[in-house]
């Protein structure tokens, strides 16, 4: 009795046959056009998935950085009242482990005017050393002037300064309600200040209204002599804000209320999370549709190669070998498409600024309006976890759906395949 020899799975000859089938021209019974369509479809689907995940991660990181960088990690207020013992309160809060700095603030709204231009300003009265602790204000790439000159003037957001046509050395007129009552209503107080510093936090909504005055000056114009409106607290780790919020409120004393940056924007962050999940599901369907092209191509390939399958089976190839040949064809297309999609997606995320600059130049400008979008450019942040999710999804779908037409080819009856040959 002849000895039956079994070849190892995915032997070299299986790869050779699969490669021949993939690159075969239509005249030879191949489906090279369908192969290209499948390859391009998977590539574009994976590229879209990675690019979208990178942009969504960038938006979230940009939002958190600018909000937490320009605002307090935790704020302490006394509802409907001012804080009289803010210095003692600040000392007690500083003693808590994880607290980086505590800054008393004066807050109020004012009308800002320069020449014939007017606008609304959100005034923050703050000490110079406390303002320097704000990374979004001090370490911004788009700053003009010297922040150390704050005691002699006012610091403005870049959009507010631009709307009023102001630059360093110009004077801005600030009008606020003084609190004093007159026969004609609440009296107004008007003062002029020199613009000494212009900053950009990265969020247009902040830059178009935010202005900083020295703490004592703000106390004077808002009638807050000897008191503060709130305490601004920065932590070593902003992610600990929820954990430290209650200890900070306890240290502040009875009647004080502490709220974190997550309390202010938590609803928006939850909406971002839901949107991220929905976008991933939608783009996953896109990857699935692209992977279905592989099935179409393989079904055509199996049909066209029926004679070849019959001959190979009569030569001694097992069902497993035939299955692996066609699995290599489909999985190879999916794997190559995934690899190309990953490369394109990563390049897009890395060079997104240059890409949008080119698009903006070609379109003649105005492609990205920060007054509408809220930020100055399109952020993208590439995470390994996002790339792995895209790769796993694409490879999983393309490999799994390849099994079905490959299994059909493996179970083909060689007699039926050669009957009319």
HELIX and SHEET records of a PDB file:
HELIX    1   1 UNK A   12  UNK A   22  1                                  11    
HELIX    2   2 UNK A   26  UNK A   28  5                                   3    
HELIX    3   3 UNK A   32  UNK A   70  1                                  39    
HELIX    4   4 UNK A   86  UNK A   94  1                                   9    
HELIX    5   5 UNK A  128  UNK A  131  1                                   4    
HELIX    6   6 UNK A  135  UNK A  138  1                                   4    
HELIX    7   7 UNK A  147  UNK A  152  5                                   6    
HELIX    8   8 UNK A  158  UNK A  164  1                                   7    
HELIX    9   9 UNK A  204  UNK A  207  1                                   4    
HELIX   10  10 UNK A  215  UNK A  221  1                                   7    
HELIX   11  11 UNK A  238  UNK A  240  5                                   3    
HELIX   12  12 UNK A  241  UNK A  252  1                                  12    
HELIX   13  13 UNK A  261  UNK A  304  1                                  44    
HELIX   14  14 UNK A  306  UNK A  314  1                                   9    
HELIX   15  15 UNK A  319  UNK A  350  1                                  32    
HELIX   16  16 UNK A  352  UNK A  362  1                                  11    
HELIX   17  17 UNK A  370  UNK A  373  1                                   4    
HELIX   18  18 UNK A  384  UNK A  410  1                                  27    
HELIX   19  19 UNK A  414  UNK A  418  1                                   5    
SHEET    1   A 9 UNK A 144  UNK A 145  0                                        
SHEET    2   A 9 UNK A 185  UNK A 199 -1                                        
SHEET    3   A 9 UNK A 154  UNK A 157  1                                        
SHEET    4   A 9 UNK A 210  UNK A 214 -1                                        
SHEET    5   A 9 UNK A 117  UNK A 126  1                                        
SHEET    6   A 9 UNK A  99  UNK A 114 -1                                        
SHEET    7   A 9 UNK A 230  UNK A 235 -1                                        
SHEET    8   A 9 UNK A  74  UNK A  77 -1                                        
SHEET    9   A 9 UNK A 257  UNK A 260 -1                                        
SHEET    1   B 7 UNK A 144  UNK A 145  0                                        
SHEET    2   B 7 UNK A 185  UNK A 199 -1                                        
SHEET    3   B 7 UNK A 154  UNK A 157  1                                        
SHEET    4   B 7 UNK A 210  UNK A 214 -1                                        
SHEET    5   B 7 UNK A 117  UNK A 126  1                                        
SHEET    6   B 7 UNK A  99  UNK A 114 -1                                        
SHEET    7   B 7 UNK A 171  UNK A 182 -1                                        
END                                                                             
